[in-house]
Amino acid sequence: MSPLIVGHRGAAGTHPENTKASIEAAANMGTTWVEVDVQPTKDNVLVVNHDHTVDRCSNGHGRVDAHTLEELRQLDFGGWFDSKFTNERILTLDEMLQLVSEQNLSINIEIKIDTANTKAVVDKVVEALSKTTLSKESILLSSFSHDVMRLLHATCPDYKLGVIGKRLSASLWSLLNEIDAFSCHLYYRWVSARHIEKLHDTGYQVWCFTVNTPKQFKHLHKVDAIFSNFPTRFLNS
């Protein structure tokens, strides 16, 4: 099979991750799906950022949840990558969903939990989903947090759910069954052909992260999707 190519944080290999520029680039490259990360600010607004701090991907410092949205809006989330992306601003989940809709993309939203209240974060996700024009089929919700996934199962029964883990453990397998997951997202270096077959036989899709060159993943054509920072390496191969 030819796997679906998901733009990891947009097109993170060539553009500043999780930004408008990165999402638009992924769409222009021909991807139909992108993956982004969301977490709450100090004033409980969900924003798109992977790390729990802003140090790596902006000109600011400190934790995301130690800043209000207004404070985060003052930071540059593009110039760290290249000066031509200077003044890229952080996006809220609402803004990201609107952007994805405008670009005719589907989206995997990974929900990040650190010290935040799990239910409060999931409630904010539910609120954002209630306002988007995107179809439920074009949205996949995922998290490393088992508590988040259980809450999503209870509050978003019509949405596709993806369970994330480095490898297929007993607890991951149990959660897949418990929440009637759509997909299992695994680290490509640690996934085996036997696990892929087992997941497929039970009805789960297998999505693997983060694959950046076609030759580095021996099971590339056995899985349903891969996440990549460089989508064109796969789309044009």
C-alpha positions as CSV (number, residue, x, y, z in Angstrom):
1,M,0.0,0.0,0.0
2,S,1.0,3.6,-0.4
3,P,0.7,5.4,3.0
4,L,-1.0,8.7,3.6
5,I,1.6,11.4,4.0
6,V,0.8,13.7,7.0
7,G,2.6,17.0,7.2
8,H,4.2,16.9,10.7
9,R,3.5,20.3,12.3
10,G,2.8,21.4,8.8
11,A,6.1,21.2,6.8
12,A,8.4,21.4,9.8
13,G,11.5,20.5,7.8
14,T,11.4,23.6,5.6
15,H,9.2,26.0,7.6
16,P,8.7,27.1,11.3
17,E,6.6,24.3,12.8
18,N,3.0,24.7,13.8
19,T,2.7,28.2,12.1
20,K,0.5,29.5,9.3
21,A,3.5,29.5,7.0
22,S,4.1,25.8,7.7
23,I,0.5,24.7,7.2
24,E,0.2,26.7,3.9
25,A,3.5,25.2,2.7
26,A,2.2,21.6,3.5
27,A,-0.9,22.3,1.5
28,N,1.1,23.7,-1.4
29,M,3.3,20.6,-1.4
30,G,0.2,18.5,-2.0
31,T,-0.5,17.0,1.4
32,T,-4.1,16.4,2.4
33,W,-3.5,16.0,6.1
34,V,-1.4,17.9,8.7
35,E,-0.6,17.3,12.3
36,V,-0.4,20.0,15.0
37,D,0.0,20.2,18.7
38,V,-2.3,22.1,21.1
39,Q,-2.0,23.1,24.8
40,P,-3.5,25.8,27.0
41,T,-2.2,29.3,27.8
42,K,-2.2,30.9,31.3
43,D,-5.7,32.3,30.5
44,N,-6.9,28.9,29.2
45,V,-6.9,29.5,25.5
46,L,-5.7,26.5,23.4
47,V,-2.7,27.5,21.2
48,V,-0.7,25.6,18.7
49,N,2.7,24.8,20.0
50,H,4.6,21.5,20.6
51,D,7.0,22.2,23.5
52,H,5.7,23.2,26.9
53,T,8.0,26.2,26.7
54,V,8.4,28.8,24.0
55,D,12.2,29.0,24.1
56,R,13.0,26.7,21.1
57,C,10.5,28.1,18.6
58,S,10.2,31.8,19.4
59,N,12.2,34.8,20.7
60,G,10.5,34.4,24.1
61,H,11.3,32.4,27.2
62,G,9.3,30.4,29.7
63,R,6.3,28.0,29.8
64,V,3.4,28.4,27.4
65,D,1.0,28.2,30.4
66,A,2.9,31.0,32.2
67,H,1.9,33.4,29.4
68,T,-1.5,34.8,28.4
69,L,-2.6,34.7,24.8
70,E,-2.0,38.4,24.5
71,E,1.6,38.0,25.8
72,L,2.2,35.1,23.4
73,R,0.9,37.2,20.5
74,Q,3.9,39.6,21.1
75,L,6.4,36.9,20.3
76,D,7.9,35.9,17.0
77,F,7.4,32.2,16.2
78,G,9.2,32.3,12.8
79,G,12.4,34.1,12.9
80,W,14.2,31.4,14.9
81,F,13.9,29.2,11.8
82,D,14.8,31.7,9.2
83,S,14.7,35.5,9.1
84,K,12.3,35.3,6.1
85,F,9.7,33.9,8.5
86,T,10.1,36.8,11.0
87,N,6.8,37.8,12.7
88,E,5.0,34.5,12.4
89,R,2.5,34.6,15.3
90,I,1.2,31.8,17.4
91,L,-2.2,30.4,16.4
92,T,-5.1,29.5,18.6
93,L,-6.8,26.2,17.9
94,D,-9.8,28.1,16.5
95,E,-7.5,29.9,14.1
96,M,-5.8,26.7,13.1
97,L,-9.1,25.0,12.3
98,Q,-10.1,28.0,10.2
99,L,-6.8,27.9,8.3
100,V,-7.0,24.2,7.7
101,S,-10.6,24.6,6.4
102,E,-9.4,27.4,4.0
103,Q,-6.6,25.2,2.7
104,N,-9.0,22.2,2.2
105,L,-6.9,20.0,4.6
106,S,-7.7,17.4,7.2
107,I,-6.1,17.7,10.6
108,N,-4.7,15.5,13.3
109,I,-4.9,17.5,16.6
110,E,-2.4,16.2,19.2
111,I,-3.5,17.3,22.7
112,K,-0.6,18.1,25.0
113,I,-1.0,17.7,28.7
114,D,1.6,18.7,31.3
115,T,0.4,20.4,34.4
116,A,-2.9,21.5,33.0
117,N,-6.3,20.1,34.2
118,T,-7.1,17.3,31.8
119,K,-10.9,17.9,31.7
120,A,-10.5,21.6,31.3
121,V,-8.3,21.1,28.2
122,V,-10.6,18.5,26.7
123,D,-13.6,20.8,27.3
124,K,-11.8,23.5,25.3
125,V,-11.1,21.1,22.5
126,V,-14.8,20.1,22.4
127,E,-15.7,23.8,22.4
128,A,-13.5,24.5,19.4
129,L,-14.8,21.5,17.5
130,S,-18.4,22.7,18.0
131,K,-17.5,25.9,16.1
132,T,-15.5,24.6,13.2
133,T,-16.9,24.0,9.7
134,L,-14.6,21.0,9.2
135,S,-16.4,17.7,8.9
136,K,-15.8,15.1,11.6
137,E,-14.2,12.8,9.0
138,S,-11.5,15.4,8.4
139,I,-10.5,15.5,12.1
140,L,-8.4,13.0,14.1
141,L,-7.8,13.5,17.8
142,S,-4.8,12.1,19.5
143,S,-2.7,12.3,22.7
144,F,0.0,10.4,24.6
145,S,-2.2,10.9,27.7
146,H,-4.5,8.0,28.3
147,D,-6.7,10.2,30.5
148,V,-7.2,12.6,27.6
149,M,-8.1,9.8,25.2
150,R,-10.7,8.4,27.7
151,L,-12.3,11.8,28.0
152,L,-12.3,12.3,24.3
153,H,-14.0,9.0,23.9
154,A,-16.7,10.1,26.4
155,T,-17.2,13.6,25.0
156,C,-16.4,13.2,21.2
157,P,-18.0,9.9,20.3
158,D,-18.3,10.7,16.6
159,Y,-14.7,11.7,16.1
160,K,-11.8,9.5,15.1
161,L,-9.4,8.8,17.9
162,G,-5.7,8.0,17.6
163,V,-3.7,6.5,20.5
164,I,0.0,7.4,20.6
165,G,2.9,5.4,22.0
166,K,6.6,4.8,21.3
167,R,5.8,1.1,20.9
168,L,2.8,-1.2,21.1
169,S,2.7,-2.0,24.9
170,A,0.0,-4.0,26.7
171,S,-1.4,-0.8,28.2
172,L,-1.6,0.8,24.7
173,W,-3.4,-2.2,23.3
174,S,-5.9,-2.2,26.2
175,L,-6.6,1.5,25.6
176,L,-7.1,1.0,21.9
177,N,-9.9,-1.5,22.7
178,E,-11.3,0.5,25.5
179,I,-12.0,3.7,23.5
180,D,-12.7,2.0,20.1
181,A,-9.8,3.9,18.5
182,F,-9.5,4.5,14.8
183,S,-5.7,4.4,14.7
184,C,-2.5,3.6,16.7
185,H,0.4,6.0,16.2
186,L,3.8,4.4,16.8
187,Y,7.5,5.4,16.6
188,Y,8.6,4.0,13.2
189,R,12.0,2.7,14.5
190,W,10.3,0.5,17.1
191,V,7.3,-0.8,15.2
192,S,7.4,-4.4,13.9
193,A,5.7,-6.2,11.0
194,R,4.0,-8.5,13.6
195,H,2.5,-5.5,15.4
196,I,1.4,-3.9,12.2
197,E,-0.3,-7.1,11.2
198,K,-1.9,-7.5,14.6
199,L,-3.3,-4.0,14.6
200,H,-4.6,-4.3,11.0
201,D,-6.2,-7.7,11.8
202,T,-8.1,-6.1,14.7
203,G,-9.3,-3.2,12.6
204,Y,-6.9,-0.4,13.6
205,Q,-5.0,1.8,11.2
206,V,-1.3,2.2,11.8
207,W,0.3,5.7,11.6
208,C,4.0,6.1,12.2
209,F,6.1,9.1,13.3
210,T,8.4,10.8,12.3
211,V,9.7,9.5,9.0
212,N,11.8,11.9,6.9
213,T,13.4,9.8,4.2
214,P,11.6,7.0,2.3
215,K,14.6,4.5,2.7
216,Q,14.8,4.8,6.5
217,F,11.5,3.0,7.2
218,K,11.5,-0.6,6.0
219,H,7.7,-1.0,6.8
220,L,6.8,2.1,4.8
221,H,4.4,0.3,2.5
222,K,2.7,-1.7,5.2
223,V,1.4,1.2,7.3
224,D,-1.6,3.4,6.6
225,A,0.1,6.8,7.2
226,I,3.3,8.4,8.2
227,F,4.1,11.8,9.7
228,S,6.9,13.6,8.0
229,N,8.7,17.0,8.3
230,F,9.5,16.7,4.5
231,P,6.3,15.6,2.7
232,T,7.6,16.2,-0.8
233,R,10.2,13.5,-0.3
234,F,7.4,11.0,-0.3
235,L,4.8,12.8,-2.5
236,N,7.3,13.3,-5.3
237,S,9.1,9.9,-5.0
